[in-house]
Amino acid sequence: MASANDASTVLLLHFADLDDSSTGGAHGTLTASGNAAVNTTVTDPFGGTAGVLQCDGDGDFIYDGDNAAYDLGADPLTIDFRVKVTELAESIKYHYILRKTDATTTHWAVYLVDNGNETFQLRFVAYTGSHIGLSRSDTFVLAADTWYHFAIIRNWGSSANVWAYVKDGVVISTEEKSFTVPTSDGNMNIGGHTGAMSLKGELDEVRIVKGVARWTANFEIPSGPYPDSADEWMGTVNGVHNPAEVNGETAADLFDGGVNGVATYQ
């Protein structure tokens, strides 16, 4: 069983707090900018209060320092996250989720575009003074104050340059684009960028996987937070979420074999 926080996972944030070493991945100390803060009193995507990142859409985000692990290149990748947009069709058109940037113009970013009338697009952009790569989804509908799972996947259908945009496990659209994501020596911003280019809402379970397309077809979204190590697991066996063992077999054994009734995660 591969952990959701294995060697290919360069970022995994649960937002229990901003200094949770168990989140693993590339990050060191995460720093808040503006009013971005972890809130452990509101309801998270799984119905609990384990913590989410809240941003008010006015230059709020958290950031990690530069790390070569965030250089995505031209390899397969998976970027997925849970997001709740709290207000629609406001002054914020671009809800940035991730932006790896430097002091000049080179960056890559993931963001939601509010087109009005509750319609959105999800985009991945690579920029070096001009767009060297811009891949975007078809439009889709979002409701305010509702949690969604989104994934951007390169290598969809095991095709090297096919990008997929997936909402709650169902592909919105795909696009074939070939480009190398540029290297940037700046911070990794999470939840925003600057001014009115930041998320107005909440984030959870933000993950970047480099070199692996975790899914290559429609999938069942995880029913709980991602595990932090290969000793943890998540899934459902015969309708029971996360049982310690089934018929004397450990969860790890069951997942390795993909046996009866097990819905595996990626």
C-alpha positions in Angstrom: 0.0 0.0 0.0 1.4 3.4 -1.0 0.9 6.1 1.5 -0.8 9.3 0.5 2.3 11.0 1.9 5.0 8.9 0.1 8.2 10.0 -1.6 6.2 11.4 -4.6 4.2 13.7 -2.3 5.9 17.0 -2.0 3.2 18.8 -0.1 0.3 17.5 2.1 -1.5 19.9 4.4 -4.2 19.0 6.8 -4.4 22.4 8.6 -4.5 21.1 12.1 -2.2 24.1 12.7 0.5 25.9 10.8 3.4 24.1 12.4 2.3 20.5 12.2 5.4 18.4 11.2 3.2 15.4 10.6 2.0 17.0 7.4 5.3 16.0 5.8 6.2 16.8 2.3 8.6 19.6 1.3 7.4 22.3 3.6 9.4 23.8 6.5 7.8 26.5 8.6 4.6 27.8 7.2 4.0 31.5 7.7 0.7 33.4 7.5 0.3 36.6 5.5 -2.6 38.9 6.3 -5.5 37.4 8.1 -5.0 33.8 6.9 -5.5 31.5 9.8 -6.2 27.9 10.8 -9.7 27.5 12.3 -10.5 24.4 14.4 -14.0 25.4 15.3 -15.7 25.4 11.9 -16.8 22.2 10.1 -14.2 20.6 7.9 -14.9 18.6 4.7 -15.5 15.4 6.6 -17.9 16.8 9.2 -15.4 17.2 12.0 -13.4 20.2 13.4 -9.9 19.0 12.7 -8.9 22.4 11.2 -9.2 24.3 7.9 -7.3 27.3 6.4 -9.5 30.4 6.3 -8.8 33.3 3.9 -10.8 36.4 3.5 -9.9 37.2 -0.2 -7.9 40.3 0.5 -4.3 39.2 0.2 -4.5 36.4 2.8 -2.5 33.3 2.3 0.2 31.2 4.0 3.5 30.4 2.4 6.4 28.0 2.4 9.9 29.0 1.4 11.6 28.0 -1.9 12.2 24.3 -2.4 13.3 22.4 -5.5 10.6 19.8 -4.7 8.1 22.3 -6.1 9.8 22.3 -9.5 7.3 20.2 -11.5 9.0 20.0 -14.9 7.2 18.0 -17.6 6.4 14.9 -15.5 3.1 13.5 -14.5 1.5 15.3 -11.5 -1.4 15.4 -9.2 -2.6 18.5 -7.4 -5.7 18.1 -5.3 -7.5 19.9 -2.6 -10.8 20.6 -0.8 -12.2 24.1 -1.1 -15.2 26.0 0.0 -15.9 29.4 -1.6 -17.8 31.5 0.9 -19.1 34.2 -1.5 -19.7 34.1 -5.2 -19.8 36.8 -7.9 -18.1 39.3 -5.5 -15.2 41.6 -6.3 -12.9 38.5 -6.4 -12.6 36.9 -9.8 -9.4 34.8 -9.2 -9.4 32.6 -6.2 -5.8 31.4 -6.0 -5.2 28.0 -4.4 -1.4 27.7 -5.1 1.2 30.0 -6.6 4.9 29.3 -6.8 6.5 32.5 -7.8 9.7 34.6 -7.7 10.5 38.3 -7.5 10.2 38.8 -11.3 7.5 37.1 -13.5 8.2 33.4 -13.5 5.6 31.4 -11.7 3.2 28.5 -11.9 -0.2 28.6 -10.3 -3.6 26.9 -9.7 -6.7 29.0 -9.3 -10.5 29.1 -9.6 -12.0 31.7 -11.9 -15.4 33.1 -11.0 -17.2 33.8 -14.3 -20.4 34.9 -12.5 -23.8 33.2 -12.3 -22.2 30.5 -10.1 -20.0 29.3 -13.0 -16.3 28.7 -12.5 -13.2 27.4 -14.3 -10.2 25.7 -12.8 -6.9 26.6 -14.3 -3.2 25.7 -14.2 -0.8 28.3 -15.6 2.9 28.4 -16.2 4.4 31.9 -16.9 7.8 33.3 -17.8 6.8 36.8 -18.9 4.2 35.3 -21.2 2.1 32.1 -20.9 4.2 29.1 -21.8 1.5 26.9 -20.6 -2.1 27.6 -19.8 -4.5 24.7 -19.3 -8.1 25.2 -18.2 -11.2 23.3 -17.5 -14.6 23.8 -19.1 -17.0 25.8 -16.9 -18.8 24.2 -14.0 -21.2 25.3 -11.2 -20.3 25.9 -7.6 -22.6 26.7 -4.7 -21.4 29.0 -1.9 -20.5 27.5 1.4 -20.2 24.0 0.0 -17.1 21.8 0.2 -15.8 20.3 -3.1 -12.8 18.1 -4.0 -10.8 19.2 -7.0 -7.9 17.5 -8.8 -5.7 18.6 -11.6 -3.9 15.6 -13.1 -1.3 15.5 -15.8 -1.1 12.0 -17.5 -4.9 11.4 -17.5 -5.7 8.1 -19.2 -2.0 7.3 -19.1 -1.4 9.9 -21.9 1.7 12.0 -21.1 0.4 15.5 -21.9 -3.3 15.1 -21.2 -4.5 17.4 -18.4 -7.7 16.5 -16.5 -9.8 18.7 -14.3 -11.8 16.7 -11.9 -14.6 17.8 -9.5 -15.7 15.4 -6.8 -14.1 12.5 -8.7 -15.8 13.1 -12.0 -13.8 14.7 -14.9 -15.0 18.1 -15.9 -12.9 18.2 -19.1 -9.5 17.3 -20.4 -7.0 19.1 -22.6 -3.8 18.0 -24.3 -1.0 20.5 -23.7 2.8 19.9 -23.8 5.0 22.3 -21.8 7.6 22.3 -19.0 6.6 24.0 -15.8 9.2 26.7 -15.2 11.5 26.7 -12.2 10.9 29.5 -9.8 13.0 30.5 -6.8 10.3 32.2 -4.8 7.9 31.2 -2.1 5.1 28.7 -2.4 1.9 30.6 -1.6 -1.1 28.6 -0.4 -4.6 30.1 -0.4 -3.8 33.3 -2.3 -1.5 35.6 -4.1 -2.0 39.4 -3.5 -4.9 41.8 -3.1 -8.1 40.6 -4.7 -6.4 37.5 -6.2 -6.8 35.4 -3.0 -9.3 32.8 -2.0 -12.4 34.0 -0.2 -13.2 30.8 1.6 -11.6 27.7 3.2 -9.1 25.1 2.2 -8.2 21.7 3.4 -6.2 18.6 2.4 -4.0 20.4 -0.1 -1.6 18.0 -1.8 1.0 18.1 -4.6 2.3 14.9 -6.0 5.2 15.1 -8.5 5.9 12.3 -11.0 2.7 10.4 -10.4 -0.8 10.7 -11.7 -2.8 9.4 -8.7 -5.8 8.8 -10.8 -6.2 8.3 -14.6 -10.0 7.9 -14.7 -13.0 8.9 -12.7 -12.7 7.9 -9.0 -14.4 7.8 -5.6 -13.1 10.8 -3.6 -11.5 10.0 -0.2 -13.9 9.8 2.7 -11.4 11.1 5.2 -8.1 13.0 5.6 -5.1 11.5 3.8 -2.8 9.3 5.9 0.6 10.6 6.8 2.5 7.3 6.5 2.4 3.8 5.1 1.3 2.7 8.6 -2.0 4.5 8.2 -4.8 3.9 5.7 -8.2 5.0 4.7 -11.1 3.4 2.9 -14.2 1.4 3.3 -14.6 -2.4 3.8 -18.1 -3.8 3.5 -19.6 -0.4 4.5 -17.4 0.2 7.5 -15.0 3.2 7.3 -11.4 2.5 8.5 -11.8 -0.8 10.4 -8.7 -1.9 12.1 -8.7 -5.2 10.4 -10.9 -7.5 8.4 -11.0 -11.3 8.9 -7.7 -11.1 10.7 -5.9 -9.2 7.9 -4.5 -5.7 8.5 -5.6 -2.8 6.4 -2.2 -2.7 4.6 -2.5 -6.3 3.6 -6.0 -5.7 2.3 -5.0 -2.7 0.3 -2.0 -4.5 -1.2 -4.2 -7.2 -2.4 -7.2 -5.0 -3.4 -9.4 -7.8 -2.0 -13.2 -8.2 -1.5 -15.1 -5.0 -0.6 -12.1 -2.7 -0.3 -12.3 0.8 -1.9 -8.7 1.9 -2.2 -7.4 5.5 -2.1 -4.6 7.0 -4.1 
